[in-house]
Amino acid sequence: MGRRDGGCPTHRGRRISVLQVADMVLDAAYSPEHVADQLDISLAEVHTALAYYYEHPEEMEATRERHDRLEATLAERAVAPEHVEQ
């Protein structure tokens, strides 16, 4: 596993995060084979990401919380469509 600038664990040389893979398999209930196909990674890489996810639960929770805070901040700063001049 490598790291992105934001500290999120990723596949080495890729911008695909462990959390992204885990969310697709666990939350969206896609098969590991489907995730591998959609992200253009090997099935082994999907299982490696899942293993990392399960072996580092505190890190994954902290990463998810960081993402949620960032998403909330971006939503607060976003310009509502009714305020955009046309």
N, C-alpha and C positions, 0 to 999 in steps of 0.2 A: 504494500500500500504506500502511496505517496501522499503528499499534502498539497492542497490548493492554497492560494494566498490567504483565504479566509479561515484556514485551519481545518477545513473539512477533509477527512480522509478520502482519497480518490484512488483509482487504479493508476499505477505508474504510467506517466506519459499520456494520460487521458483526462478529460474534464468530467468524467462520470463519477459521481460520489457514491460512497458506500450507502449513504442514506437514500439516494435516488433508487438504487437497485433494491434495497430492502423495502422501500415504500411500494415499489411496483409489484414485488412478489407478495409481501405480507398484507399491505393495505388494499391494493387494487386487485389482489388475488390472481395476478397473471402467473402463468407457469414459468419456471426458470428458463425453459427453452424459448418461450415467447420473448422474455426480457432480453435474453442473449441476442436473439434475432433483431429486435427493435433497436437495441443500443449498439449493435455491431461489435459485440464482445463474445468471447467463448463461454460455453456453459461452465467451464472450470472457473472463469473469472466471476461469474454470477455466484457460484457456490463459495468462492473465496471471500467475496463481499459479504455474503450472508454469515459466514463463519466469523468474520471480523466484527460484524454488527452484534452478534450474540456474545462474543468474547469481550466486548467493550461497552456494556450497557450504559455506564455513567457518561462516557464520552459521547455516545450516540444521543442520549437525552440532552446533554449540554448543547450539542450541535443543533438538535431540533429546536431547542429553546432560542438559540441565537437566530436561527432562520425565521422562527415565528415573530421575534421582536423586530427583525429587519423588515419582514413583510408588513407588519403593522405600521412601522415608521414610514415605509414607502407609500402605503395606502393613505396615511394621514397627509402626506405631502403631495399626493397626486391631485391634479386639477380635475375637478368634476366636469363632465362633458357640457353641462349647462353654462359653465363659466368660460368656455373656449370660444373665442371670436371666430366667426366664419367669413 
